[in-house]
């Protein structure tokens, strides 16, 4: 399953001292539904620079 990163933001949460990196992605609706069903949250995911630009 391919997800394209379209933006990166640094996010600060009031309840935490550390900031987090938010990846803004573009993918089809089925991919988003799949990730939401898996409850993907703060898991580590491998990121590669393979594929089409």
SEPA-243567 format. One line per field, with one value per residue: x, y, z of N, C-alpha, C in turn; residue number from 1. Coordinates in nm, 3 decimals, decimal comma. Last residue first. Layout:
N
n_X <- c(X/...)
n_Y <- c(Y/...)
n_Z <- c(Z/...)
ca_X <- c(X/...)
ca_Y <- c(Y/...)
ca_Z <- c(Z/...)
c_X <- c(X/...)
c_Y <- c(Y/...)
c_Z <- c(Z/...)
seq <- c(NUM/...)
This chain:
53
n_X <- c(0,776/0,735/0,970/1,131/1,216/1,038/0,986/0,823/0,680/0,583/0,265/0,062/-0,159/-0,395/-0,619/-0,704/-0,890/-0,717/-0,604/-0,838/-0,915/-0,690/-0,725/-0,967/-0,909/-0,556/-0,351/-0,123/-0,047/0,160/0,285/0,405/0,607/0,578/0,754/0,725/0,543/0,184/-0,056/-0,054/0,164/0,285/0,417/0,545/0,468/0,499/0,331/0,282/0,371/0,164/0,146/0,062/0,085)
n_Y <- c(1,003/0,655/0,477/0,544/0,631/0,517/0,451/0,239/0,367/0,333/0,460/0,624/0,488/0,290/0,120/-0,022/0,156/0,350/0,207/0,169/0,431/0,502/0,323/0,409/0,666/0,699/0,968/1,180/1,323/1,468/1,378/1,545/1,490/1,651/1,767/1,707/1,748/1,744/1,877/2,029/1,941/2,051/1,935/2,014/1,860/1,801/1,673/1,451/1,126/0,878/0,536/0,218/-0,117)
n_Z <- c(-0,844/-0,766/-0,551/-0,235/0,008/0,301/0,637/0,867/1,164/1,497/1,610/1,698/1,503/1,357/1,365/1,155/1,058/0,956/0,743/0,588/0,525/0,369/0,156/0,050/-0,048/-0,132/-0,006/0,131/0,456/0,682/0,986/1,259/1,529/1,848/2,140/2,493/2,700/2,684/2,679/2,447/2,188/1,879/1,577/1,268/0,955/0,616/0,322/0,174/0,119/-0,009/0,030/-0,086/0,000)
ca_X <- c(0,770/0,724/0,845/1,112/1,205/1,138/0,961/0,937/0,658/0,693/0,356/0,200/-0,145/-0,258/-0,592/-0,592/-0,939/-0,804/-0,519/-0,760/-1,006/-0,719/-0,604/-0,957/-0,998/-0,697/-0,373/-0,223/-0,035/0,039/0,302/0,281/0,608/0,563/0,675/0,791/0,657/0,314/-0,035/-0,051/0,042/0,302/0,296/0,581/0,446/0,548/0,374/0,270/0,381/0,259/0,097/0,145/0,000)
ca_Y <- c(1,138/0,769/0,501/0,468/0,730/0,504/0,549/0,262/0,313/0,361/0,351/0,666/0,613/0,338/0,212/-0,079/0,030/0,384/0,252/0,056/0,346/0,574/0,316/0,274/0,651/0,679/0,831/1,171/1,226/1,493/1,358/1,506/1,517/1,534/1,789/1,685/1,838/1,678/1,781/2,097/1,913/2,052/1,957/1,986/1,967/1,763/1,779/1,580/1,234/0,985/0,663/0,336/0,000)
ca_Z <- c(-0,787/-0,856/-0,621/-0,358/-0,100/0,196/0,530/0,778/1,030/1,405/1,579/1,721/1,578/1,345/1,476/1,229/1,113/1,069/0,854/0,635/0,602/0,494/0,238/0,104/0,068/-0,164/-0,050/0,025/0,348/0,605/0,843/1,192/1,386/1,761/2,020/2,365/2,687/2,670/2,788/2,577/2,261/2,024/1,656/1,406/1,053/0,748/0,412/0,106/0,218/-0,042/0,083/-0,101/0,000)
c_X <- c(0,652/0,722/0,850/0,983/1,194/1,118/1,074/0,899/0,782/0,664/0,468/0,299/-0,001/-0,250/-0,445/-0,555/-0,830/-0,858/-0,602/-0,674/-0,932/-0,809/-0,626/-0,835/-0,989/-0,779/-0,521/-0,232/-0,149/0,051/0,167/0,309/0,479/0,569/0,674/0,697/0,723/0,425/0,101/-0,018/0,053/0,167/0,331/0,464/0,496/0,530/0,418/0,313/0,379/0,255/0,203/0,074/0,090)
c_Y <- c(1,212/0,900/0,624/0,508/0,660/0,614/0,534/0,357/0,338/0,293/0,400/0,553/0,655/0,475/0,257/0,004/-0,039/0,258/0,289/0,095/0,228/0,490/0,386/0,260/0,512/0,653/0,814/1,026/1,239/1,409/1,378/1,495/1,461/1,581/1,661/1,718/1,827/1,781/1,713/2,001/1,970/2,029/1,953/2,027/1,922/1,883/1,723/1,697/1,366/1,092/0,767/0,459/0,123)
c_Z <- c(-0,843/-0,781/-0,708/-0,424/-0,235/0,093/0,428/0,666/0,947/1,272/1,488/1,698/1,587/1,412/1,476/1,351/1,195/1,136/0,977/0,755/0,663/0,583/0,371/0,193/0,130/-0,037/-0,078/-0,017/0,247/0,479/0,776/1,043/1,326/1,615/1,937/2,249/2,549/2,650/2,784/2,690/2,400/2,089/1,804/1,493/1,189/0,839/0,546/0,194/0,142/0,067/0,053/-0,047/0,000)
seq <- c(53/52/51/50/49/48/47/46/45/44/43/42/41/40/39/38/37/36/35/34/33/32/31/30/29/28/27/26/25/24/23/22/21/20/19/18/17/16/15/14/13/12/11/10/9/8/7/6/5/4/3/2/1)
